[in-house]
Amino acid sequence: MSTEVTARLRQARTALLVSFLLQGATFALLVTRIPGIQRQYGLDDGTLTIFLAAVPILAGVGSVCSEQLVKRTSARTVLRIVQPAVCLTLVAVGLGDRLWALGLALGAFGLLVGALDASMNMLGVGLQRRYGRSIMLGFHAAFSLGGILGALLASAGAHLHLLVLFGASAAVLIPAALLVGRRFAGPAELGDAVARATEAAARSIPWSPLLPLCAAMAFAYIADATVSNWSAKYLTETLHSSDRVAALGYAGYMVALLLGRTFGDRGVQRWGAVAVVRTGAGVAALGLGLAAVAPAAWAGIAAFTVLGIGICAVIPQVFAAGGRLFPRDSDAAVARLNLFNYVGFLVGSPLVGAIAGASSYRWALLAPMLLVLAVVPLAGHFAPAAGQPLPLEHAPSRA
């Protein structure tokens, strides 16, 4: 590989790291201001649950549609267009006060986020193939860092009108997205890496060996959706915190994910995937249980942080285990497992919202706690085959 191509690859990797960071910040700004959105639009909890459930459905649609767009153009082109557009949907959410306006804004957000996730991860997988070693962990660590920054920004701007907060944020995010988009990897840097990854993902592999991992992925993302969609509501309505403090629940969770993505592989190498997943699931369930009985906002924030410490160990290992099951078709395994990212979000948000509406948020948190505990007996499926090395690998995930 020539020095010029190596330099381009390094620039493309840095640009994609920034892209993941920007997306983490955008997502955090939206989800941490859900209480404010509900007040501005006069939503009751039932209607809010419906709106939140629709977003992952549309994200799945956007992800599928992006595959066709990428075939006609490129992952770089799609990402250059959809990332600034996602930032614009923030402004649209802050602009209106009618249900139809919110529906259009969140609908656009869902579709665009699905396309954004898919195109970012396509580029990430392509770069990883060109580098010849695992670099995906760094991209998703950048998403976590962006989530922390977005949550802290939402906390600092909690007293502002949504349009002011989202508009000012978009004024920074959009130019940044346009700037880094100029450095995304293209054919000169990737060669046929993206095409080979897409071809591999389309190959036929059996579902049955993946089903335990699919269940673990869905249960983990139900817990993740609980924090993303309901932590701010729980902290404000049940634990009586201010909006400023409520945003810190998601920030603490993302700090835990960032640390886990930074140091998690070392734990797997030392203790093995089975022990790490089993312990992580137990810690995640403990975090949800502590959140359910939290006496005050500070305890709730600490509990969501504990949840993040546990979940960060589970989600990456789902992808790693799928890759070990089908080493020649790891991209196909990853593509199938990633579908259960959306399944978890689709189930998690309405599940918690429905239970909270019928009883309370404290009882609602026990449902994802029990589902995360169900990962403990599934941990044996994360063991490598006899004689198979345990690689330092990772694949796409939002959490």
C-alpha positions as CSV (number, residue, x, y, z in Angstrom):
1,M,0.0,0.0,0.0
2,S,1.5,3.3,-1.1
3,T,2.2,6.2,1.3
4,E,-0.4,8.3,-0.4
5,V,-3.1,5.7,0.0
6,T,-2.1,5.1,3.7
7,A,-2.5,8.8,4.4
8,R,-5.9,8.9,2.7
9,L,-7.0,5.9,4.7
10,R,-5.9,7.7,7.9
11,Q,-7.8,10.8,6.9
12,A,-10.9,8.8,6.0
13,R,-10.8,6.9,9.4
14,T,-10.5,10.2,11.3
15,A,-13.4,11.7,9.3
16,L,-15.6,8.6,10.1
17,L,-14.7,8.9,13.7
18,V,-15.9,12.5,13.7
19,S,-19.1,11.4,11.9
20,F,-19.8,8.8,14.6
21,L,-19.2,11.4,17.3
22,L,-21.6,13.9,15.6
23,Q,-24.3,11.2,15.4
24,G,-23.8,10.4,19.0
25,A,-24.3,14.0,20.0
26,T,-27.3,14.4,17.7
27,F,-29.0,11.3,19.1
28,A,-28.3,12.3,22.7
29,L,-29.7,15.9,22.2
30,L,-33.0,14.4,21.0
31,V,-33.5,11.6,23.6
32,T,-32.4,13.6,26.6
33,R,-34.9,16.4,25.8
34,I,-37.9,14.0,25.6
35,P,-39.6,15.6,28.6
36,G,-39.3,19.0,27.0
37,I,-40.6,17.7,23.7
38,Q,-43.6,16.2,25.5
39,R,-44.4,19.5,27.2
40,Q,-44.0,21.6,24.1
41,Y,-46.4,19.4,22.0
42,G,-48.8,18.6,24.9
43,L,-48.3,14.8,24.5
44,D,-49.8,12.4,27.0
45,D,-47.7,9.3,27.9
46,G,-49.7,7.0,25.6
47,T,-49.2,9.2,22.6
48,L,-45.5,9.6,23.4
49,T,-45.1,5.9,23.5
50,I,-46.6,5.5,20.0
51,F,-44.3,8.2,18.6
52,L,-41.2,6.6,20.2
53,A,-42.2,3.2,18.9
54,A,-42.6,4.5,15.3
55,V,-39.0,5.8,15.2
56,P,-37.2,2.4,15.2
57,I,-39.7,1.0,12.7
58,L,-38.9,3.9,10.3
59,A,-35.2,3.5,11.1
60,G,-35.4,-0.1,9.9
61,V,-37.1,1.1,6.7
62,G,-34.4,3.7,6.2
63,S,-31.7,1.1,6.7
64,V,-33.2,-1.2,4.1
65,C,-33.7,1.7,1.6
66,S,-30.1,2.9,2.1
67,E,-28.8,-0.5,0.8
68,Q,-30.5,0.2,-2.5
69,L,-29.2,3.8,-2.5
70,V,-25.7,2.7,-1.8
71,K,-25.8,0.2,-4.8
72,R,-26.8,3.1,-7.1
73,T,-24.3,5.6,-5.6
74,S,-22.0,4.8,-2.7
75,A,-22.0,4.7,1.1
76,R,-19.9,7.9,1.1
77,T,-22.5,9.8,-1.0
78,V,-25.4,8.6,1.2
79,L,-23.7,9.5,4.4
80,R,-22.7,13.0,3.1
81,I,-26.4,13.7,2.4
82,V,-28.2,12.1,5.3
83,Q,-26.0,13.2,8.2
84,P,-26.6,17.0,7.7
85,A,-30.3,16.1,7.1
86,V,-30.5,14.3,10.4
87,C,-29.2,17.4,12.1
88,L,-31.9,19.4,10.4
89,T,-34.6,17.2,11.8
90,L,-33.5,18.4,15.3
91,V,-34.5,21.9,14.2
92,A,-37.8,20.6,12.9
93,V,-38.6,19.0,16.2
94,G,-37.9,22.3,18.1
95,L,-39.9,24.4,15.6
96,G,-43.4,23.2,15.9
97,D,-46.2,22.7,18.5
98,R,-48.7,20.5,16.6
99,L,-48.8,16.7,16.6
100,W,-48.6,16.4,12.8
101,A,-45.5,18.6,12.8
102,L,-43.8,16.3,15.4
103,G,-44.9,13.2,13.5
104,L,-43.3,14.5,10.3
105,A,-40.1,15.5,12.2
106,L,-39.7,12.3,14.1
107,G,-40.6,10.3,11.0
108,A,-37.9,12.0,9.0
109,F,-35.5,11.5,11.9
110,G,-36.2,7.7,12.0
111,L,-35.8,7.2,8.2
112,L,-32.6,9.2,8.1
113,V,-31.1,7.7,11.2
114,G,-31.6,4.2,9.7
115,A,-29.8,5.3,6.5
116,L,-27.1,7.0,8.5
117,D,-26.4,4.0,10.7
118,A,-26.2,1.7,7.7
119,S,-24.0,3.9,5.6
120,M,-21.6,4.7,8.5
121,N,-21.2,1.1,9.4
122,M,-20.7,0.1,5.7
123,L,-17.8,2.6,5.5
124,G,-16.5,1.3,8.9
125,V,-16.5,-2.3,7.7
126,G,-14.9,-1.3,4.5
127,L,-12.1,0.6,6.3
128,Q,-11.6,-2.3,8.7
129,R,-11.1,-4.7,5.8
130,R,-8.5,-2.4,4.3
131,Y,-6.7,-2.0,7.6
132,G,-6.8,-5.8,8.1
133,R,-7.5,-5.5,11.8
134,S,-10.3,-4.5,14.1
135,I,-11.0,-0.8,14.2
136,M,-14.8,-0.8,14.6
137,L,-14.5,-0.5,18.4
138,G,-13.0,3.0,18.0
139,F,-15.9,4.2,15.8
140,H,-18.5,3.2,18.3
141,A,-16.5,4.6,21.2
142,A,-16.6,7.9,19.3
143,F,-20.4,7.5,19.2
144,S,-20.4,7.1,23.0
145,L,-18.2,10.2,23.4
146,G,-20.6,12.1,21.2
147,G,-23.5,10.9,23.3
148,I,-21.8,12.2,26.5
149,L,-21.2,15.6,24.9
150,G,-24.7,15.8,23.6
151,A,-26.2,14.9,26.9
152,L,-24.1,17.5,28.7
153,L,-25.0,20.1,26.2
154,A,-28.7,19.2,26.7
155,S,-28.2,19.5,30.4
156,A,-26.6,22.9,30.1
157,G,-29.3,24.1,27.7
158,A,-32.3,22.6,29.6
159,H,-33.6,26.1,30.4
160,L,-33.7,27.1,26.7
161,H,-36.6,26.7,24.3
162,L,-36.2,23.6,22.2
163,L,-35.8,25.6,19.0
164,V,-33.0,27.6,20.5
165,L,-31.1,24.6,21.8
166,F,-31.6,22.4,18.7
167,G,-31.1,25.3,16.3
168,A,-27.8,26.4,17.9
169,S,-26.6,22.8,18.0
170,A,-27.5,22.2,14.4
171,A,-25.6,25.4,13.5
172,V,-22.5,23.6,14.7
173,L,-23.3,20.0,13.7
174,I,-24.3,20.7,10.1
175,P,-21.1,22.5,9.0
176,A,-19.0,19.9,10.9
177,A,-20.8,17.1,9.0
178,L,-20.3,18.8,5.7
179,L,-16.6,19.4,6.4
180,V,-15.8,15.8,7.4
181,G,-17.9,14.5,4.6
182,R,-15.2,15.7,2.2
183,R,-12.8,13.2,3.7
184,F,-14.9,10.0,3.7
185,A,-13.4,7.0,2.1
186,G,-14.2,6.3,-1.5
187,P,-13.1,3.9,-4.2
188,A,-9.5,5.2,-4.2
189,E,-9.2,4.3,-0.5
190,L,-11.4,1.3,-0.1
191,G,-11.0,-0.4,-3.5
192,D,-13.7,-3.1,-3.6
193,A,-13.8,-3.6,0.2
194,V,-17.4,-2.3,0.6
195,A,-18.6,-4.4,-2.4
196,R,-17.0,-7.5,-0.9
197,A,-18.5,-6.8,2.5
198,T,-22.0,-6.3,0.9
199,E,-21.7,-9.5,-1.1
200,A,-20.6,-11.5,2.0
201,A,-23.6,-10.1,4.0
202,A,-26.0,-11.3,1.3
203,R,-24.8,-14.9,1.5
204,S,-27.2,-17.5,2.9
205,I,-26.3,-18.8,6.3
206,P,-28.5,-20.8,8.7
207,W,-30.5,-18.9,11.3
208,S,-30.6,-21.6,14.1
209,P,-27.1,-21.2,15.4
210,L,-27.6,-17.4,15.6
211,L,-31.0,-17.5,17.5
212,P,-29.6,-17.4,21.0
213,L,-27.3,-14.5,20.1
214,C,-30.3,-12.8,18.4
215,A,-32.2,-13.1,21.7
216,A,-29.3,-11.7,23.7
217,M,-29.0,-8.8,21.3
218,A,-32.7,-8.0,21.5
219,F,-32.8,-8.1,25.3
220,A,-29.7,-5.9,25.6
221,Y,-31.2,-3.3,23.2
222,I,-34.4,-3.3,25.2
223,A,-32.4,-2.2,28.1
224,D,-30.6,0.4,26.0
225,A,-33.9,1.7,24.6
226,T,-35.1,2.0,28.2
227,V,-32.3,4.4,29.0
228,S,-32.5,6.3,25.7
229,N,-36.2,6.9,25.7
230,W,-37.3,6.8,29.3
231,S,-34.4,7.7,31.7
232,A,-35.1,11.4,31.4
233,K,-38.8,10.9,32.0
234,Y,-38.2,8.7,35.0
235,L,-35.8,11.1,36.6
236,T,-38.1,14.1,36.1
237,E,-41.5,12.6,36.9
238,T,-40.7,9.9,39.5
239,L,-37.6,11.2,41.1
240,H,-38.6,14.9,40.6
241,S,-35.3,16.1,39.1
242,S,-35.0,19.1,36.9
243,D,-34.5,18.7,33.1
244,R,-30.9,19.7,33.6
245,V,-30.2,16.9,36.0
246,A,-32.3,14.4,34.0
247,A,-30.0,14.6,31.0
248,L,-27.2,13.3,33.2
249,G,-28.8,9.9,33.4
250,Y,-28.0,9.3,29.7
251,A,-24.6,10.9,30.1
252,G,-23.6,8.5,32.9
253,Y,-24.8,5.6,30.8
254,M,-22.8,6.7,27.8
255,V,-19.7,7.3,30.0
256,A,-19.9,3.6,31.0
257,L,-20.3,2.5,27.4
258,L,-17.3,4.6,26.4
259,L,-15.1,3.0,29.1
260,G,-16.3,-0.4,28.3
261,R,-15.6,0.0,24.6
262,T,-12.1,1.3,25.5
263,F,-11.1,-1.5,27.9
264,G,-13.6,-4.3,27.3
265,D,-11.5,-6.4,24.9
266,R,-8.9,-6.8,27.6
267,G,-11.4,-8.3,30.0
268,V,-12.5,-10.8,27.3
269,Q,-8.9,-11.8,26.7
270,R,-8.3,-12.3,30.4
271,W,-11.5,-14.0,31.5
272,G,-13.2,-15.2,28.3
273,A,-16.4,-14.1,26.6
274,V,-18.7,-16.4,28.5
275,A,-17.7,-15.0,31.9
276,V,-17.7,-11.4,30.7
277,V,-21.2,-11.7,29.1
278,R,-22.6,-13.6,32.2
279,T,-21.2,-11.0,34.6
280,G,-22.2,-8.1,32.3
281,A,-25.8,-9.3,32.1
282,G,-26.0,-9.6,35.9
283,V,-24.5,-6.1,36.4
284,A,-26.9,-4.7,33.8
285,A,-29.9,-6.3,35.6
286,L,-28.6,-4.9,38.9
287,G,-28.4,-1.4,37.4
288,L,-32.1,-1.6,36.3
289,G,-33.1,-3.0,39.7
290,L,-31.2,-0.2,41.5
291,A,-32.9,2.4,39.2
292,A,-36.3,1.0,40.0
293,V,-35.8,1.5,43.8
294,A,-33.7,4.7,43.6
295,P,-34.7,7.2,46.3
296,A,-33.5,10.3,44.5
297,A,-32.2,11.5,41.2
298,W,-28.5,11.0,42.0
299,A,-29.2,7.4,42.8
300,G,-31.1,6.9,39.5
301,I,-28.2,8.4,37.5
302,A,-25.7,6.1,39.3
303,A,-28.0,3.1,38.6
304,F,-28.2,3.9,34.8
305,T,-24.4,4.2,34.9
306,V,-24.2,0.7,36.4
307,L,-26.5,-0.5,33.7
308,G,-24.1,0.8,31.1
309,I,-21.1,-0.9,32.7
310,G,-22.9,-4.2,32.3
311,I,-24.5,-3.7,28.8
312,C,-21.2,-2.5,27.3
313,A,-19.8,-6.0,27.8
314,V,-22.8,-7.8,26.2
315,I,-23.5,-6.1,22.9
316,P,-20.0,-6.2,21.3
317,Q,-19.6,-9.8,22.2
318,V,-22.9,-10.7,20.4
319,F,-21.3,-9.6,17.2
320,A,-18.0,-11.2,18.0
321,A,-19.6,-14.6,18.8
322,G,-21.6,-14.4,15.5
323,G,-18.4,-13.8,13.6
324,R,-16.8,-16.8,15.3
325,L,-19.7,-19.0,14.3
326,F,-19.3,-18.1,10.6
327,P,-15.7,-17.0,10.2
328,R,-16.0,-17.0,6.4
329,D,-19.3,-15.2,6.4
330,S,-18.9,-12.9,9.4
331,D,-20.5,-10.0,7.6
332,A,-23.6,-11.9,6.9
333,A,-23.8,-13.0,10.5
334,V,-23.3,-9.4,11.7
335,A,-26.0,-8.1,9.3
336,R,-28.6,-10.5,10.7
337,L,-27.7,-9.9,14.3
338,N,-27.8,-6.1,13.7
339,L,-31.5,-6.5,12.8
340,F,-32.2,-7.3,16.5
341,N,-30.8,-3.9,17.4
342,Y,-34.1,-2.5,15.9
343,V,-36.2,-5.3,17.4
344,G,-34.9,-4.4,20.8
345,F,-35.7,-0.7,20.3
346,L,-39.1,-1.6,18.8
347,V,-40.1,-3.8,21.8
348,G,-38.3,-1.8,24.5
349,S,-39.9,1.6,24.1
350,P,-43.6,0.6,24.0
351,L,-43.1,-2.1,26.6
352,V,-41.7,0.3,29.2
353,G,-44.2,3.0,28.2
354,A,-47.2,0.7,28.5
355,I,-46.3,-0.7,31.9
356,A,-45.5,2.8,33.2
357,G,-48.9,4.0,31.9
358,A,-50.7,1.1,33.7
359,S,-48.7,1.3,36.9
360,S,-45.5,3.4,37.4
361,Y,-42.1,3.8,35.9
362,R,-40.6,1.9,38.9
363,W,-42.6,-1.2,37.9
364,A,-41.8,-0.6,34.2
365,L,-38.1,-0.8,34.8
366,L,-38.4,-4.4,36.2
367,A,-39.5,-5.7,32.7
368,P,-36.2,-4.9,31.0
369,M,-34.4,-6.1,34.2
370,L,-35.9,-9.6,33.8
371,L,-35.2,-9.7,30.1
372,V,-31.5,-8.8,30.6
373,L,-31.3,-11.5,33.3
374,A,-32.4,-13.9,30.6
375,V,-29.0,-13.3,28.9
376,V,-27.2,-15.0,31.8
377,P,-28.2,-18.6,30.7
378,L,-27.5,-17.7,27.1
379,A,-23.9,-16.8,27.9
380,G,-22.6,-20.3,27.1
381,H,-23.4,-19.6,23.4
382,F,-20.6,-17.0,23.4
383,A,-17.9,-19.5,23.9
384,P,-15.4,-20.0,21.0
385,A,-15.2,-23.4,19.4
386,A,-12.6,-25.8,20.7
387,G,-9.2,-24.7,19.6
388,Q,-10.5,-21.4,18.1
389,P,-8.6,-18.3,19.2
390,L,-10.5,-15.4,20.8
391,P,-9.9,-12.4,18.5
392,L,-10.1,-8.8,19.3
393,E,-13.1,-8.0,17.2
394,H,-16.1,-5.9,17.2
395,A,-18.9,-5.0,14.8
396,P,-21.7,-2.4,14.5
397,S,-23.9,-1.4,17.4
398,R,-25.7,1.8,18.6
399,A,-25.3,1.2,22.2
